[in-house]
Amino acid sequence: MIKVKVIGATGYGGIGITELLVQHPEARLVALIAREDVGQPISHVYPHLTGFCDLPVLAPDDPRAQEPADIVFCATPDGVGMRAAPEALAQGAKVIDYSGDFRFTTPEAFAEYSRRIGRDPAHAAPQLLGGNAYGLAELHRAAIRQARVVGNPGCFAVSCILGLAPAVQSGLVEPFSVICDCKTGVSGAGKKVSPTFHYPARYEQMNAYKLAGHQHVCEVERELSLLANREVRITFTAQVVPVCRGILSTLYGTLTRSVTEADVLALYREFYRESPFVRVFDSKANIGTLQVRGTNFCNLVVSVDSRVNRLRIVAYIDNLMKGQAGSALQNMNLMCGLPEALGLLRPGIYP
């Protein structure tokens, strides 16, 4: 049985992985750690877990928080995981970090990301960079299986990279023509309340944000450039819409050659033939965010606009699952030598 700790257990990311772990046949939670709600059973904070998980929330300095574990999830903001990881590794654990701390494998790449979000460009554990893996399983299974530290991808990045990877790798789109038009639900902002996310301010409100540069652009451009074997630059627009969860990313690129929708469908289905959580649909498919809600699936809709010589891919994910906790559990499975889809293959809830 895999012993698991969750740091940052009371946020949306922490409770998401807890929900998955209590139903995982090979995992056992040994500690839930947070700075808020300390001393309360997690089922008092989140009553839907009553009878499924009633562990107490432990402060980071509680001796019980030092319980040995095989996997430590850091469902924490930037800057926390890089400080927690060395101690966890010294105790024999492997680490899966939700933030940007381990999404990059060199200090230089991390510094570029860190400057974009206005943080110190120096990494607190640079000795771990290079041995870490980027946690998008569909592209990096082999590296994830061997890694002791995995940086979970950003939610927008998951939808954009999976949506564009086959087209970019095959040279189907011009590398400087890519546009990512991305919309997310309100839960993407996390649990902490801010005035712009109060119900009266958010109800019926849609807006773009971080137009000067979103932090996920760094990882999207890096991954696409690696696939293309040349530099790829994107125009990225993040928007928040008044729904709870879900991401809709509409991705565009100018075609380099004449293709039909059937050609692109065949390309995408071949690329993802061994990826159980990526489903490819034609342009007539009647799907949206509801069809991935509560699941680890990424649904991709393929469309070719021959009139303007442009490829259009629409990617749907649940930002809290495939964009966060679901990908994290997928990574845990790989790191522990388990079937990749264990504990994750389930339909969503409809309606």
C-alpha positions as a printed Julia matrix, in Angstrom:
351×3 Matrix{Float64}:
   0.0    0.0     0.0
   1.35   3.44   -1.0
   1.49   5.85    1.95
   0.55   9.4     0.93
   0.8   12.85    2.49
  -0.96  15.94    1.19
   0.49  19.37    1.98
  -2.02  22.15    1.37
  -4.85  19.7     2.01
  -7.66  22.2     2.57
  -7.44  24.09   -0.74
  -9.23  23.02   -3.91
  -6.16  21.2    -5.17
  -5.64  19.41   -1.88
  -9.23  18.34   -1.46
  -9.31  17.21   -5.09
  -6.45  14.76   -4.63
  -7.92  13.64   -1.29
 -11.21  12.79   -3.0
  -9.32  10.62   -5.48
  -7.01   8.96   -2.97
  -9.78   7.75   -0.64
 -11.09   5.67   -3.55
  -7.7    4.53   -4.87
  -7.16   0.79   -4.3
  -3.4    1.08   -3.7
  -3.15   4.31   -1.66
  -3.51   5.14    2.02
  -3.56   8.69    3.34
  -1.3    9.1     6.37
  -1.32  12.89    6.86
  -3.27  15.94    5.7
  -1.26  19.11    6.32
  -2.36  22.75    6.06
  -2.04  26.12    7.77
  -5.81  26.65    8.02
  -8.49  24.57    9.77
  -5.79  22.92   11.88
  -7.13  20.36   14.34
 -10.42  19.85   12.57
 -11.28  16.59   10.83
 -11.14  17.18    7.08
 -14.75  15.96    6.96
 -15.76  18.95    9.11
 -14.17  21.3     6.6
 -15.6   19.37    3.64
 -18.65  17.44    4.91
 -19.03  15.42    1.69
 -16.02  13.39    2.9
 -17.77  12.22    6.07
 -17.15   8.51    6.44
 -14.66   8.51    3.58
 -11.9   10.55    5.19
 -12.08  11.87    8.74
  -8.36  12.49    9.29
  -7.48  15.66   11.23
  -5.83  18.6     9.52
  -2.29  18.86   10.9
  -0.08  21.92   11.21
   3.24  21.64    9.33
   5.16  21.46   12.63
   2.93  18.79   14.19
   5.02  15.65   14.89
   2.28  13.58   13.22
   2.95  15.51   10.0
   6.36  13.85    9.9
   4.8   10.42    9.34
   6.89   8.6     6.69
   5.31   8.53    3.24
   6.01   7.15   -0.2
   4.41  10.08   -2.05
   4.04  13.7    -0.94
   1.64  15.94   -2.85
   2.38  19.64   -2.5
  -0.95  21.26   -3.39
   0.57  24.61   -2.61
   1.4   27.97   -4.23
   4.71  28.82   -5.9
   7.65  28.82   -3.53
   6.37  26.19   -1.08
   7.14  22.95   -2.9
  10.76  23.81   -3.63
  11.33  24.22    0.1
   9.39  21.12    1.15
  10.81  18.77   -1.47
  14.39  18.31   -0.16
  13.18  17.16    3.27
  10.58  14.84    1.75
  13.18  13.3    -0.55
  15.62  12.86    2.35
  12.91  10.88    4.14
  12.56   8.57    1.14
   9.43  10.03   -0.43
   8.74  11.09   -3.99
   7.18  14.52   -4.57
   4.44  15.76   -6.89
   4.22  19.55   -6.81
   1.23  21.52   -8.13
   3.01  24.85   -8.57
   5.54  26.09  -11.09
   8.46  25.2    -8.82
   9.35  21.99  -10.69
   7.8   22.48  -14.14
  11.18  23.5   -15.52
  14.37  21.46  -15.59
  16.98  24.25  -15.59
  17.5   27.27  -13.3
  17.37  29.51  -16.38
  13.97  28.24  -17.51
  12.64  28.52  -13.97
  13.96  32.09  -13.7
  12.07  33.12  -16.85
   8.85  31.72  -15.41
   9.48  33.21  -11.97
  10.1   36.69  -13.34
   6.84  36.46  -15.28
   4.9   35.96  -12.03
   6.91  38.6   -10.17
   8.84  36.29   -7.86
  12.49  35.76   -6.99
  14.11  34.11  -10.04
  16.44  32.05   -7.82
  15.27  28.51   -7.13
  15.49  27.35   -3.5
  16.5   23.81   -4.5
  18.39  24.14   -7.81
  20.16  20.83   -7.18
  16.85  19.07   -7.9
  16.37  20.66  -11.32
  17.38  18.32  -14.11
  16.28  15.26  -12.2
  12.67  16.42  -12.12
  10.06  15.71  -14.8
   7.27  17.78  -16.32
   4.1   16.0   -15.29
   2.12  15.83  -18.51
   1.89  12.06  -18.76
   0.8   11.95  -22.39
   4.16  13.41  -23.45
   6.56  12.4   -20.65
   5.58   8.98  -19.34
   9.11   7.57  -19.37
  10.61  10.55  -17.52
   7.81  10.58  -14.94
   8.31   6.87  -14.2
  11.97   7.53  -13.35
  11.59  10.86  -11.52
  11.6   11.49   -7.8
  10.15  14.98   -8.29
   7.38  15.81  -10.75
   6.03  19.29  -11.51
   2.33  19.04  -12.26
   1.41  21.11  -15.35
  -0.71  24.24  -15.23
  -4.39  23.8   -16.02
  -4.46  26.03  -19.11
  -1.19  24.47  -20.23
  -2.7   20.97  -20.18
  -5.5   21.98  -22.54
  -3.24  23.95  -24.9
  -0.39  21.45  -25.11
  -2.62  18.4   -25.59
  -4.69  20.31  -28.12
  -1.71  21.4   -30.2
   0.92  18.67  -29.73
   0.08  16.47  -32.77
  -0.23  19.44  -35.11
   3.0   21.06  -33.93
   5.06  17.87  -33.95
   3.95  17.04  -37.51
   4.67  20.55  -38.78
   1.02  21.04  -39.67
   0.86  24.64  -38.39
   3.13  27.65  -38.73
   5.08  27.94  -35.44
   4.45  31.68  -34.96
   0.77  31.59  -35.94
  -0.65  29.81  -32.91
  -3.44  31.49  -30.93
  -4.77  30.08  -27.64
  -8.14  31.55  -26.64
  -8.82  30.05  -23.19
 -11.75  30.28  -20.77
 -11.85  28.92  -17.23
 -14.38  28.56  -14.45
 -14.2   30.55  -11.22
 -12.68  27.66   -9.23
  -9.45  28.26  -11.16
  -8.83  31.23   -8.86
  -8.58  28.92   -5.85
 -10.3   28.9    -2.48
  -9.19  32.25   -1.06
 -11.78  34.98   -1.47
 -11.08  38.22   -3.3
 -13.5   41.08   -4.08
 -13.61  40.33   -7.81
 -14.77  36.78   -7.08
 -17.63  37.64   -4.72
 -20.92  36.39   -6.15
 -22.33  39.86   -7.06
 -19.1   40.78   -8.87
 -18.77  37.47  -10.7
 -22.37  36.54  -11.6
 -22.93  37.2   -15.34
 -19.43  38.67  -15.56
 -16.86  37.49  -18.12
 -13.44  39.08  -18.46
  -9.95  38.58  -19.85
  -7.02  38.88  -17.46
  -3.22  38.88  -17.35
  -3.04  40.23  -20.88
   0.51  41.4   -20.2
   1.56  37.75  -19.9
   0.11  34.66  -18.27
   2.46  32.36  -16.36
   1.37  29.25  -18.3
   2.71  30.67  -21.56
   6.26  29.66  -20.56
   5.47  25.96  -20.27
   3.2   25.89  -23.34
   5.86  27.47  -25.56
   8.61  25.27  -24.14
   6.69  22.02  -24.68
   5.52  22.97  -28.17
   9.02  24.08  -29.16
  10.44  20.73  -28.03
   7.84  18.91  -30.11
   8.42  21.09  -33.17
  12.22  21.02  -32.8
  12.12  24.76  -33.41
  10.9   27.85  -31.6
   7.12  28.2   -31.2
   5.5   31.42  -29.99
   1.85  31.77  -29.08
  -0.7   34.52  -28.51
  -2.47  33.51  -25.3
  -5.64  35.05  -23.84
  -6.98  33.85  -20.49
 -10.59  34.59  -19.61
 -12.76  33.72  -16.61
 -16.44  32.9   -17.1
 -19.19  32.48  -14.46
 -19.2   28.7   -14.11
 -17.7   26.68  -11.25
 -15.3   24.37  -13.07
 -14.1   23.59  -16.56
 -11.74  24.94  -19.22
 -12.58  25.58  -22.87
  -9.52  26.38  -24.98
  -9.98  27.22  -28.65
  -6.66  26.83  -30.42
  -5.81  28.17  -33.87
  -2.88  27.81  -36.23
  -2.22  28.62  -39.87
  -1.88  25.42  -41.89
   1.38  24.68  -43.7
  -0.28  22.34  -46.19
  -3.69  21.42  -47.49
  -5.46  18.86  -45.29
  -8.99  17.68  -44.63
 -10.68  17.22  -41.29
 -10.41  13.46  -41.82
  -6.64  13.8   -42.27
  -6.29  15.68  -38.99
  -8.59  13.3   -37.13
  -6.4   10.4   -38.23
  -3.26  12.26  -37.14
  -4.65  13.05  -33.68
  -6.09   9.59  -33.07
  -2.79   7.98  -33.98
  -0.83  10.39  -31.75
  -3.04   9.63  -28.74
  -3.7    5.94  -29.41
  -2.0    4.96  -26.12
  -3.36   7.85  -24.06
  -6.49   6.68  -22.22
  -7.55  10.15  -21.14
  -7.47  11.97  -24.49
 -10.56  11.56  -26.67
 -10.68  12.97  -30.2
 -13.93  14.06  -31.87
 -14.94  15.47  -35.24
 -16.31  18.98  -35.65
 -19.95  17.86  -35.44
 -19.6   16.39  -31.95
 -22.11  17.8   -29.49
 -19.81  18.13  -26.48
 -18.65  20.8   -24.06
 -17.28  21.21  -20.55
 -20.13  19.19  -19.03
 -18.84  16.03  -20.7
 -15.5   16.21  -18.82
 -16.72  17.59  -15.48
 -15.36  15.54  -12.6
 -13.17  13.43  -14.91
  -9.53  13.18  -15.96
 -10.42  13.3   -19.65
  -9.34  15.85  -22.22
 -11.83  16.02  -25.08
 -10.45  17.44  -28.33
 -12.64  18.6   -31.2
 -10.89  18.85  -34.57
 -11.91  21.37  -37.22
 -10.28  22.57  -40.45
 -11.37  25.95  -41.82
 -10.2   25.57  -45.41
 -11.65  28.94  -46.35
  -8.9   30.73  -44.39
  -6.38  27.86  -44.33
  -6.55  27.47  -40.56
  -6.62  24.58  -38.11
  -8.98  24.93  -35.15
  -8.85  22.6   -32.13
 -11.25  22.95  -29.21
  -9.96  21.4   -25.98
 -12.17  20.69  -22.97
 -10.91  19.7   -19.51
 -12.02  19.94  -15.91
  -9.54  22.44  -14.48
  -9.61  20.75  -11.05
  -9.15  17.23  -12.46
  -7.15  16.88  -15.68
  -5.9   20.39  -14.94
  -4.83  19.52  -11.41
  -5.65  16.56   -9.11
  -6.39  14.03  -11.87
  -3.06  14.66  -13.58
  -1.36  14.46  -10.19
  -2.83  11.01   -9.5
  -1.96   9.9   -13.03
   1.63  10.91  -12.25
   1.58   9.06   -8.93
   0.49   5.9   -10.7
   3.4    6.16  -13.13
   5.94   6.96  -10.42
   4.81   3.96   -8.36
   4.77   1.48  -11.24
   0.97   1.17  -11.26
  -1.38   1.19  -14.26
  -1.6    4.79  -15.44
  -5.4    4.96  -15.27
  -5.83   3.26  -11.87
  -8.45   5.08   -9.82
  -9.24   7.52  -12.62
 -11.25   5.77  -15.32
 -14.8    6.9   -14.68
 -17.43   8.92  -16.52
 -18.56  12.31  -15.34
 -21.93  13.1   -13.79
 -24.74  14.19  -16.1
 -26.44  16.63  -16.18
